[in-house]
Amino acid sequence: MTNRDAAVLDDPVGSSLGGHHAHLAQRLGRVATYAPGVATFSAVPADAEARDWADLAQLLGGGQFADLFSCPLTPPAEWEPVFVLEGRQLIRPGGDSVERADDVSGAEMVELGAADVPEMLDLVTRTEPGPFWPRTHELGTYLGIRDGGRLVAMAGERLRPPGWTEISAVCTAPEARGRGHARRLIGALAARIRSRDERPFLHVAETNTGALALYERLGFESRKHVTFRGFRTP
């Protein structure tokens, strides 16, 4: 893997909205954001000027949330800060594959879709893996683990910069933890990503030490530290 290969990961939102997720994008001038209900991530150009920030405010509407994800730029002073979260971007080195875990629990792995959204949202509410909305599943493949018919774990594909796919929304219900569900889901998703000649990557909050340790055990390596930030438009 060369630095050039990974350069698109410096702006994963913009790279996704301008490519694989163009059909889910809303645009005005040089800025873009996801359609309502899909994601709140927004992208501005690296040389953003006052006009670009005004366009993003117009695109989103007054008093609306703008999740700038890992964008290092600072919006105008009248934009209200909502959150700042330190995190890390991890990648899987080229040529290696994430080991797929065998199912030892008897639980069923299934592909999730629109009919499963209520259960997915309930699981996200209980586990808080990060932002997930009613149409987030449209970003890519989402897999779940059902135990006795009940959804107890899931993970899926989110951002899609050229040559890469982000694994996200990795979560397990408290009562089902310690059974290898996350490892199994990540392995299955990574295999799908590799089958497309793409590479898996992911993001994690620095405070989520348990998830970070799991990803490192699965062979993911830190590429860089990032700061996630959200604002409210004037």
C-alpha positions in Angstrom: 0.0 0.0 0.0 1.4 3.4 -0.9 0.7 6.8 0.6 -1.0 7.7 -2.6 -3.4 4.8 -2.3 -4.5 6.0 1.2 -4.7 9.7 0.3 -8.5 9.5 -0.3 -8.9 8.6 3.4 -7.9 12.1 4.3 -11.3 13.2 3.1 -13.4 10.0 3.3 -16.7 11.9 3.3 -16.0 14.0 0.3 -14.4 11.1 -1.6 -17.5 9.0 -0.9 -20.0 11.7 -1.9 -18.1 12.4 -5.1 -17.9 8.8 -6.1 -19.7 5.6 -4.9 -22.3 7.5 -2.9 -23.0 10.2 -5.5 -26.6 8.9 -5.8 -27.1 9.7 -2.1 -25.6 13.2 -2.2 -27.1 16.6 -2.1 -24.9 19.4 -3.6 -24.7 23.1 -3.9 -21.6 24.7 -5.4 -18.5 22.9 -4.1 -20.1 21.5 -1.0 -22.1 18.3 -0.4 -24.0 16.4 2.2 -25.9 13.1 2.4 -29.6 13.0 1.8 -31.8 13.2 4.9 -32.0 10.0 6.9 -28.9 8.5 5.4 -26.2 10.4 7.3 -25.4 13.8 8.6 -21.9 14.0 7.2 -21.0 17.0 5.1 -18.0 17.8 3.0 -16.3 21.1 2.0 -13.3 21.5 -0.3 -9.8 21.7 1.3 -9.6 25.4 0.3 -13.0 26.3 1.5 -13.9 30.0 1.5 -16.8 32.0 2.9 -18.9 31.2 -0.1 -18.6 27.5 0.5 -19.6 27.7 4.1 -22.6 29.9 3.1 -23.6 27.2 0.5 -23.4 24.5 3.1 -25.6 26.5 5.5 -28.1 27.0 2.7 -28.0 23.4 1.7 -28.6 22.2 5.3 -30.9 25.0 6.4 -30.7 27.4 9.3 -30.1 25.9 12.8 -29.3 22.4 11.3 -26.6 20.0 12.4 -23.5 19.7 10.2 -21.3 16.8 11.0 -17.9 17.6 9.5 -16.5 14.2 10.5 -12.7 14.4 10.4 -12.5 17.6 8.4 -9.8 19.8 9.9 -11.3 23.1 8.7 -13.0 25.5 11.0 -16.4 27.0 9.9 -17.2 30.7 10.5 -17.5 32.0 14.0 -21.3 32.2 13.9 -21.5 28.4 13.5 -22.3 26.9 16.9 -20.0 24.1 18.1 -21.9 20.9 19.0 -19.3 18.3 19.8 -15.6 17.5 19.5 -14.4 13.9 19.8 -10.9 12.6 19.5 -10.6 9.5 17.4 -8.4 7.3 15.2 -8.5 6.0 11.7 -7.3 2.4 11.2 -6.6 0.5 8.1 -6.0 -3.1 7.2 -2.6 -3.6 5.5 -2.8 -4.6 1.9 -2.4 -8.3 1.1 -3.7 -9.5 4.5 -7.3 -10.6 5.2 -9.1 -10.4 8.4 -9.6 -13.9 9.9 -13.1 -15.0 9.7 -14.4 -16.4 12.9 -16.4 -19.6 13.0 -19.8 -19.5 14.7 -19.7 -21.3 18.0 -22.9 -19.8 19.4 -25.4 -21.3 17.0 -26.6 -17.8 16.2 -27.6 -17.0 12.6 -25.8 -14.3 10.5 -28.2 -12.5 8.1 -28.1 -9.6 5.7 -30.1 -6.7 7.0 -32.4 -4.4 5.0 -35.2 -1.9 5.2 -37.5 -4.3 7.0 -34.9 -4.7 9.8 -34.5 -0.9 10.4 -36.7 -0.7 13.6 -34.6 -3.5 15.2 -31.3 -1.9 14.0 -32.3 1.5 15.4 -33.2 -0.2 18.7 -29.9 -2.0 18.9 -28.0 1.3 18.1 -30.0 3.1 20.8 -28.9 0.5 23.4 -25.3 0.2 22.4 -24.4 3.7 20.9 -21.8 2.6 18.3 -22.1 6.0 16.5 -24.6 7.8 14.3 -27.1 5.6 12.6 -30.3 6.8 10.9 -33.4 5.2 9.2 -31.6 5.2 5.8 -28.0 4.5 6.9 -28.3 0.9 5.7 -28.5 2.3 2.1 -24.7 3.1 2.3 -23.7 -0.5 1.9 -24.1 -4.1 3.2 -25.2 -4.5 6.8 -25.0 -7.9 8.5 -26.6 -8.9 11.7 -26.5 -11.8 14.2 -29.9 -13.2 15.2 -30.2 -15.4 18.3 -33.5 -16.9 18.7 -34.8 -14.6 16.0 -33.7 -11.5 17.9 -31.1 -9.1 16.5 -28.3 -9.1 19.0 -25.3 -7.7 17.0 -24.6 -6.0 13.7 -22.0 -4.2 11.6 -22.0 -2.7 8.1 -20.4 -0.7 5.3 -20.5 3.1 5.6 -18.1 5.4 3.8 -16.8 4.3 0.3 -13.7 6.3 -0.9 -12.3 4.8 -4.1 -10.6 1.5 -3.3 -11.7 1.4 0.3 -14.8 0.5 2.4 -15.3 1.6 6.0 -16.7 -0.9 8.5 -19.0 0.8 10.9 -21.9 0.4 13.3 -20.2 -2.5 15.0 -22.3 -3.2 18.0 -23.5 -6.1 20.3 -26.3 -6.1 22.8 -25.0 -6.2 26.4 -26.5 -9.6 27.0 -24.8 -11.1 24.0 -21.3 -9.9 24.4 -18.3 -12.2 24.8 -19.5 -14.6 22.2 -17.4 -13.5 19.3 -20.2 -11.8 17.3 -18.2 -8.6 16.5 -15.2 -10.6 15.3 -17.4 -12.8 13.1 -19.2 -9.8 11.6 -16.0 -7.9 10.9 -14.5 -11.0 9.3 -17.5 -11.5 7.0 -17.6 -7.8 6.0 -13.8 -7.7 5.4 -14.1 -10.8 3.1 -16.8 -9.1 1.1 -14.7 -5.9 0.8 -11.6 -7.9 -0.3 -13.7 -9.7 -2.9 -14.3 -6.3 -4.6 -10.5 -5.7 -4.6 -11.0 -3.0 -2.0 -9.5 -2.6 1.5 -11.3 -2.2 4.8 -10.8 0.7 7.1 -12.6 2.1 10.1 -12.8 4.8 12.7 -13.0 4.6 16.5 -13.2 7.0 19.3 -10.0 7.2 21.4 -12.1 6.6 24.5 -13.5 3.3 23.1 -10.5 1.3 24.3 -12.4 -2.1 24.0 -13.2 -1.6 20.4 -9.7 -0.3 19.6 -8.2 -3.4 21.2 -10.5 -5.7 19.2 -9.6 -4.0 15.9 -5.9 -4.2 16.6 -6.2 -7.9 17.5 -7.9 -8.3 14.1 -4.8 -6.8 12.4 -6.0 -3.2 11.8 -3.3 -0.6 12.2 -3.6 3.1 13.1 -3.1 5.3 10.1 -3.7 8.7 11.9 -5.4 10.4 14.7 -8.5 12.4 13.8 -10.8 14.9 15.5 -14.5 14.5 14.8 -16.4 17.7 15.1 -20.0 18.8 14.6 -21.6 22.3 14.3 -25.0 23.9 14.0 -25.5 26.2 11.1 -26.5 29.9 11.8 
